[in-house]
Amino acid sequence: MGDRDALLEVSDVRKTYGERVVTEVLKGIDLELKRGEFCALTGPSGSGKTTLLNLIGLLDRPTSGRIVLDGQSTDPLTDVERTDLRGSELGFVFQFHHLLPAFSAHENVMMPLVSRHGRPARWMRERASALLDEVGLSHREHYKSTDLSGGEQQRVAIARALAVQPQLVLADEPTGNLDSESAEQVMQLLHRFNERSETGFLIVTHEASIADQCRRIVHMIDGVIDSDTGDAQRPRTAAAPLESL
């Protein structure tokens, strides 16, 4: 720990729930991600993957241990400060995209920018349009999210996650609700954004075919990390070439 190139440092993090009956979900997690890493977090249901992702995403606090994000220790931060750090440093992609159904694709992508900076501005509109163009949805930017296919909705969610130019994108089963073709398109988009920037990706998945497209695989079981296979140990299985979206 303490590496200047580290984007994320998780040190001896534990998480318990309950008072009379205590359940320890995470049992001393140590994890470091460098800038620009493309990492899968795998493990069976109940292994603690989503709990760890929520802690890294500042959506919950650890019972003990330390989380440092982009050089900032998150332990002493107030809830307001954690919200601000989350809004500036992190992007989120979920299995269920959580788009706002009353808004267009363009408005959904703009939402993080408006939330962070206040009223809409021209540069926000331009950035949202540019991101939708990059995910192949410029022709759909004014469609309501409910008028888009599942794969299109997830591509909007990716554009939304990248709107604030985050240092780290946390993706929880981002292809779990998609057919195989849409899943390949989503993974190609994530790789494209990763390869041209320093944005890191931590992808929770139970699908071996998705994990094999990542340059590093961290495997959890029963609240601990039982294996961590990085760049030096394994080649990445490339996703299929991205054709017309």
N, C-alpha and C positions, 0 to 999 in steps of 0.2 A: 504494500500500500504506500501511498505518498508519491507515486509516479506523476511527474509533471504532465505527461501525456494522457493520464487517466481522465476519462470523462465521468466515470461513475466508480465510486468506491463504497462497497458494502462490507462492514467489518463486524463480525460476531453478532449478527442481527438475529434476534429471537422475537417470536410473537406468540403470546398466549391469549386465550379467551376464557372467560368464566371466572367466578370467584370461589364459590363453594366446590364446584367441579372444574378444575383447571385443565384445559386442553392446550398442549404446546404444539403449535402448527409448524413453526420454524425453530430449528434447534441449533442456532449458531452458524449463520450463513456468511461466508466470505466470498466476495465476487468483485472483480474489477473489469471494467470495459474501457478500452482505449477509444479515442476519437475515431469515428468512421468504421467501427467494427460492425459486422453483420452477423448476429448471434442468435441461435435458436435456444429456447429454454424448453426442455422436454421433461416428461415424466408422467406416471399414471395419475388418474383422478385422485385427489386427496393428498398429493405429494407436496403441495404448498406453492405451486407455480403462480397461481393467480394472487395469492396472498402476498408473495414477494413482489409481484408486479405492482400491486396496489401501494406497497410501501415505497418502492422506487418512484412511483408516480405521484407520491406525496398526497395520496388519497386517504392514507391511514398512517398511524405512527407506530414504530416498533415498540415492543415492551422493553427491550434493551438493545444495545449495539449502536452503531454509527453509520449514517448514510451521508456521503459527500457527493454533491452533484456539481460538476464543472467547477471544482475548487471551493464550493460553498457548503459548509456543514449545515445540514438541515435540522439538526437536533434542537438548537435554541430558537428556531424561528417561530413566530406567532402564526396563527392560522391565516391571517391576512398576508403575511410575508411568504408563507408557503404557497398560497394561491397565486401571488405575483410571480414567484419563481417558477411554478408549474406553467403559468401562462406564457412565460418568456423562453423557457428552456426545453419544454416537453411537447410532443405531439402524441395523440392517441388514435389507434385504429382498433376497433372491436369487431367481434364476430357479427354482432348485430349493430349496424352502422350508426344508429341513434341520430339519423338526420331529422331535422324538424320538418314534418310533413306539410305544414302550411307555407313553407318557403321554397323558392326555386333552388336549383343546384348552385347557382351563382351566389345567392344570399346565404346558403349554408356554408360555403367556402369562406365567405367574408366574415362570418360570425365571430371567429376567434379574434380577428383584427379589430372589429367593432368593440368587442368586450374589453380588449386590452387598451385601445386608444381612444375610445369614445365614439362620437358620431361618425357615420360613414364619410369617407373622403375619396377623391378621384383615384389616388394611388392604391387604395384598397380594392376598388372595383377593377383596376387594371391588373393587380396581382391575382385576384380571383379568376379573371378571364384567362390570364396566362397559364395558371395552374390547370384549369379545366382543359385548355388546349393541349397541355402536355400529357394529360391522361386520356386524351382522345375524345373529349366530350364538349368541344366548343359548340357543336351543333345542338347540344342539349342543355346549355347553360341556363336557359330560362324555363325549363321544364320543372314542374314540381317533383319533389323526390319520389312521390307515390306513382309518378308516371314513368319511372325509370326501372329497368330490370335490376335484379339482385347484383349482378356484376357491375352494372353502371353505378348503382348506389354505393358500392364499396369503393369504386374509383373516385367518386365524389368525396367519400370519407377520407381517402388518402390525400386528396388535394387539400381538404380542410385541415388535416393533421400537419401539413407542410406549410400552411399559410403564414405562420409566425416565424418560419425558418428556424425550427427547433434544433437543439444540439443532439437530442435523443428522441427517437420515436419508439413508443411502446405499443406493440401489436398483440392483442390477445385473440388467438385463433382467427386471424384475419381472413382465412380461406375456408373456415369450417362450415359456412353456409352456402358455399358456391359449388357449381359443377366444375369438372376438371379443367375445362378450357378457360373459364373465368378465373379459376385459381391460378393458372399459369400466367395469365395476363396481370393479375395482381402482383405476383412475385416478381415478374419482369419489371413492373413499375417501381417496386421497392428497390430492386437492384439498381435500376437506372438512377434513381435519386441518390442512392448511397454512393455509387461509383463516381459521381461528378461533384460530390460535396463531402464535407466532414461529418455529415449527419450520421449518427449511429443508429442501429436498429436492434432491438431486443424483441424477438418474436416467440411468443408462447404457442406451441403447437403439439398436437398428439400425432400428427401425420408424418411418417418417416420420409415420404417423398418431398415434403416441404422442408423438413429439417436438413435433408441432404443437399438442399440448395443454399444452405448457410455455410459460411466459412468457419464457424465455430459452433459446437453443440455442447451445452451445459445440461446435464441430466440430473433431475432431482428424484428422490424417493424418501418418503416418510420424514419430510421436513429438513433434509440435508442434501447437499450436492454430493453425488456419489461418483460422477465422472465429469471431466471437462476436457474436451478434445478441440484444440485450437488449430490455427493455420498451419503450424509447423508439422502437425501430425496427420492432417487429412486434406485431400483435395476437395474442392467444391464441385458438386454435380450441378452443372448449369441448367437453368430453366430453359424451356424452349424459346427460340428466337421470337421476339415480339413483332408480330405482323400488324396489319392495319387493325386498329382498335374500333 
